[in-house]
Amino acid sequence: MKRNLPGIALVLLGAALMGIGIALGQPGQVMMKAVRVCLECVGIG
């Protein structure tokens, strides 16, 4: 169990940070930026 402690801690930290990002509405902003970049690559935006 001691060998897995750093890995478990990192997974919990990652999950907590993902939860905070979702609570702040970050997925919508990331999607908007991705659409903009995609449209620029195609040459529409």
Distance bins in CASP14 RR format, pairs under 12 A and 6 or more apart:
PFRMAT RR
TARGET T0000
AUTHOR 0000-0000-0000
RMODE 2
METHOD distances of the structure
MODEL  1
1 7 0 0 0 0 0 1 0 0 0 0 0
1 8 0 0 0 0 1 0 0 0 0 0 0
2 8 0 0 0 0 0 1 0 0 0 0 0
2 9 0 0 0 0 0 1 0 0 0 0 0
4 10 0 0 0 0 0 1 0 0 0 0 0
4 11 0 0 0 0 1 0 0 0 0 0 0
4 12 0 0 0 0 0 1 0 0 0 0 0
5 11 0 0 0 0 0 1 0 0 0 0 0
5 12 0 0 0 0 0 1 0 0 0 0 0
6 12 0 0 0 0 0 1 0 0 0 0 0
6 13 0 0 0 0 0 1 0 0 0 0 0
7 13 0 0 0 0 1 0 0 0 0 0 0
7 14 0 0 0 0 0 1 0 0 0 0 0
7 15 0 0 0 0 0 1 0 0 0 0 0
8 14 0 0 0 0 0 1 0 0 0 0 0
8 15 0 0 0 0 0 1 0 0 0 0 0
9 15 0 0 0 0 0 1 0 0 0 0 0
9 16 0 0 0 0 0 1 0 0 0 0 0
10 16 0 0 0 0 0 1 0 0 0 0 0
10 17 0 0 0 0 0 1 0 0 0 0 0
11 17 0 0 0 0 0 1 0 0 0 0 0
11 18 0 0 0 0 0 1 0 0 0 0 0
12 18 0 0 0 0 0 1 0 0 0 0 0
12 19 0 0 0 0 0 1 0 0 0 0 0
13 19 0 0 0 0 0 1 0 0 0 0 0
13 20 0 0 0 0 0 1 0 0 0 0 0
14 20 0 0 0 0 1 0 0 0 0 0 0
14 21 0 0 0 0 0 1 0 0 0 0 0
14 22 0 0 0 0 0 1 0 0 0 0 0
15 21 0 0 0 0 0 1 0 0 0 0 0
15 22 0 0 0 0 0 1 0 0 0 0 0
16 22 0 0 0 0 0 1 0 0 0 0 0
16 23 0 0 0 0 0 1 0 0 0 0 0
17 23 0 0 0 0 0 1 0 0 0 0 0
17 24 0 0 0 0 0 1 0 0 0 0 0
17 26 0 0 0 0 0 1 0 0 0 0 0
18 24 0 0 0 0 0 1 0 0 0 0 0
18 25 0 0 0 0 0 1 0 0 0 0 0
18 26 0 0 0 0 1 0 0 0 0 0 0
18 27 0 0 0 0 1 0 0 0 0 0 0
18 30 0 0 0 0 0 1 0 0 0 0 0
19 25 0 0 0 0 0 1 0 0 0 0 0
19 26 0 0 0 0 1 0 0 0 0 0 0
19 27 0 0 0 0 0 1 0 0 0 0 0
20 26 0 0 0 0 1 0 0 0 0 0 0
21 27 1 0 0 1 0 0 0 0 0 0 0
21 28 0 0 0 0 0 1 0 0 0 0 0
21 29 0 0 0 0 1 0 0 0 0 0 0
21 30 0 0 0 0 1 0 0 0 0 0 0
22 28 0 0 0 0 1 0 0 0 0 0 0
22 29 0 0 0 0 0 1 0 0 0 0 0
22 30 0 0 0 0 0 1 0 0 0 0 0
24 30 0 0 0 0 0 1 0 0 0 0 0
25 31 0 0 0 0 0 1 0 0 0 0 0
25 32 0 0 0 0 0 1 0 0 0 0 0
26 32 0 0 0 0 0 1 0 0 0 0 0
26 33 0 0 0 0 0 1 0 0 0 0 0
27 33 0 0 0 0 0 1 0 0 0 0 0
27 34 0 0 0 0 0 1 0 0 0 0 0
28 34 0 0 0 0 1 0 0 0 0 0 0
28 35 0 0 0 0 1 0 0 0 0 0 0
29 35 0 0 0 0 0 1 0 0 0 0 0
29 36 0 0 0 0 0 1 0 0 0 0 0
30 36 0 0 0 0 0 1 0 0 0 0 0
30 37 0 0 0 0 0 1 0 0 0 0 0
31 37 0 0 0 0 0 1 0 0 0 0 0
31 38 0 0 0 0 0 1 0 0 0 0 0
32 38 0 0 0 0 0 1 0 0 0 0 0
32 39 0 0 0 0 0 1 0 0 0 0 0
33 39 0 0 0 0 0 1 0 0 0 0 0
33 40 0 0 0 0 0 1 0 0 0 0 0
34 40 0 0 0 0 0 1 0 0 0 0 0
34 41 0 0 0 0 0 1 0 0 0 0 0
35 41 0 0 0 0 0 1 0 0 0 0 0
35 42 0 0 0 0 0 1 0 0 0 0 0
35 44 0 0 0 0 0 1 0 0 0 0 0
35 45 0 0 0 0 1 0 0 0 0 0 0
36 42 0 0 0 0 0 1 0 0 0 0 0
36 43 0 0 0 0 0 1 0 0 0 0 0
36 44 0 0 0 0 0 1 0 0 0 0 0
36 45 1 0 0 1 0 0 0 0 0 0 0
37 43 0 0 0 0 0 1 0 0 0 0 0
37 44 0 0 0 0 0 1 0 0 0 0 0
37 45 0 0 0 0 1 0 0 0 0 0 0
38 44 0 0 0 0 1 0 0 0 0 0 0
38 45 0 0 0 0 1 0 0 0 0 0 0
39 45 1 0 1 0 0 0 0 0 0 0 0
END
